[in-house]
Amino acid sequence: MKKLLQKRLLFLEDNLTFANDTILFLSHYVKEVVHVVSMKEAFEVIENQQIDIILSDLKVEDGIALNFIEKIRKQNSKIPIVVLSAHKDEDLLLKAIPLGLTAYSIKPINFQAFEELLEKCDEALSLNDPDMIYIKDDIFYDQGKKILIIDESVVDLTKKETDFIELLIANRKTIVTKDMINETIWENEVMSEAALKNFLLRIRKKTYKDLFFTVQGLGYRLF
């Protein structure tokens, strides 16, 4: 769930004891928790800050939070929203179904169940971000921003190195040959064996992981 570490979560909860314990727990998983106790405050946050996930109690001090969620859904149909409730209210649950909640859970909630909720949010975020391409383990490529991300950090790549990563991704089910590298990255300039060897060595040093492997006598491909 390392993607969550880059995200800001809005937490709508008016039970301060539960809120404080939950914020402590969430701080290990997300970049920032923005806590509010009313829908009015929640709207103000949404208008002024980038929020990536919403976690909300069902009933808060100024009403039923489904009213807040319904308005948010009209603005943003994809943001992951999790609702927690101290009571199993079937009427409210039926009203919540059309709102496309990521999860709906009854309080109190144990550690494992809370982690599962966060995993669902992580999955939803991945589906909502078509530019983010998963390569392996903790390695992602953002094709919109043209950046390689490893362990939540951006790897500093040259244009040729970025082009090589994109070439590998575009041909991840096959092999990238030296001729393809020469044509696509060197643009048919002179590409000596020494130049290619140094080029690949620099990428391996920068990524420090097995990002790609050599197919002897044929070329290269992503792991």
N, C-alpha and C positions, 0 to 999 in steps of 0.2 A: 504493500500500500504506500510505496514511497512517493507516488504522484500526489498524495494528499498533503505531503509536507510543503508543497508549493501553494496550497490553497487556504483561503480565508473562509471561516465558517461563521454564520450568523446563528446565535443560540437564543431563542425566545423562550424564556422560563422565568416565572415569578416566584418560585419556591427557592429562596436564596441558599438554603442548606444543600438541596439537591444540585442547584446550579454550581456552587463552589466546588463540590466533589466532582461533578461532571467536567467542569472546565479543566481541573487538574488532570483528569484522565485524557481529555481531548488534546491537551497541549503536547502530548507525546506523538500525536498523529497528524496534526494540521499546523500550518504556519502561524495562524492567529485565530483566536476565538473572540468574536465580538458579541458580548452578552447584553441583552436588553430584557426588560420585564413587561413590555406592553407592545401592542401592535403599532401604536403611534410611533414609538421609538424605532421599531423594526422598519417601518416605511422610511423614516428619516435616514437610517443607515443605508438601505437599499438605494436611495436617491443620491447618496454622497460617497459611497464606497463600492469597490469591486467585491462582490460576494460570490463565492463559488458553490457553497453548500448551505442549506438551511436545515436546522434542527429545531423543532418547535414543540412545546407543550400543546395539548389540545385546548385547554381552557386557561386563559391568562387574565390579568387584572382588568383589562378593558374589553373582554368578550371572548368569543369562540374564535380560535386562531384559524379555523378553516376559511373565515372571511378574508383574512390576510393572505392566505395561501391561494385562494381563488383569484384575487387581484394580481398576485405575483405571476400566476400561471398565464394570465392574459398578456403579460409583458414578456415572459420567458417560459417557454414550454419544455425546456430541457434541463434546467438547473435541478440537481438532486435535492429532494425534500424528504426529510424523515420526521414523522410525527410520533411523539411519546405521549401517553395518557395514563393517568392514575386509575382510570375507570374504563371498563369495556362498555362503551356506549354504542350499541348496534346502529341506532339511528344516525349518529354522527359518522360512524364508520361507512355507512352506505353513502352518505354525502361526500365522503373523502375519496371514494373509489374513482369518480370521474376526474379527479384532480391530478392523476398520474403520480401518486406518491412513490418514492423509491422504497419506503418501508413504513409500517405502522406497528408500533410495539407498545406493550403495556408495562408501566412502571410498577415495582422496581425492576430494573434490568441488570442482569449479571455481566461480568467482564466479557465472557465468551460471546454472549448474544450481542453486546455492544460492538465488539470487534466485527461480527458478521454484518451488522448494519453499516459500518464504515467500509467494509469490503464491497458492499453493494453500491455505496456512493462512489467508490474508486472505479468500479466497473462502469457505472453510468457516465462518469467523467471521461473515461477512455472512449466510450461510444460516441460521446458528444464532441470529440475533438478529432475530426478526420485528418487534420494535418500532422498529428502525432503518430509516428510509425514505430511500432515496437520491433526491436531487433533481437535482443536476447537479455535475459536477466534484468539488470538495471540500466540497460542501454536503449535510448530512444533517439529518433531523428525527427525534428520538427521541419517538415518540408515547406511550411509557410514561411518560417523565419530562416530556413536553411542553416540550422544549428544542430550539432550532435550533443546529446546530453548523456552524461555518465555519472551515476551516483548523485543525481540532482544538480550537477555542475556542468556548465557549458564548456566544451572542448574548443580551444582556439585552433581553427583550421584555415588554411589558405583556400583560395578559390579552386585550385586544382585538386586539393585534398577533399573539399566538399563535393566537387564533381565526381570524384572517385567513389565516395560513399553513396551518392545518388545512383551511380552506375551499378554498384553492387546491389542496391535495393531494387532497382528496376529489373535486374536479372537474378534475383535471389533464388529462383528455381533452376537456374542453369549456371554456366560458367562465364566469367568475364575474361576474355582472351587478351593477350598483349596487343593484338591488332585493334581490338575495341578500345583499349586504353589509348593507344596511339591516335586513333581517329577522333575519339570523343574528347579526350583531355588534352593531348598534345596538339590536337587539330592538325595532324599530319606533319608537324615539325619533326626534326630529328630527335628521336627518343632512343638513346643508347641503353644498353643493358645496365650500365653503371648508374645512369640517371634514374631508371626505373627502380633499381635495387635501393638506392638512397631514398627515393620517394616513398616506397613502401615501408622502409625502416623508420622514417620520420612519423608516419601515421601510426605504426605499431607502438612507438615510444609515447606518442601523445595520448593514445587510447589506453595504453598499458594493459589491455585485455585482448583476448582472442576474438577480435571483431570479425576477422576473415581468415581463411586458410588457403594455402597453396595447393592446387591440384597439379601434381607433378607433370610437367610437359604440356599442360593445357591452359592453365590460367589461375583465376582466383574466384572465391565465392564466399558469401556470408556464412557464418556458422548457424 
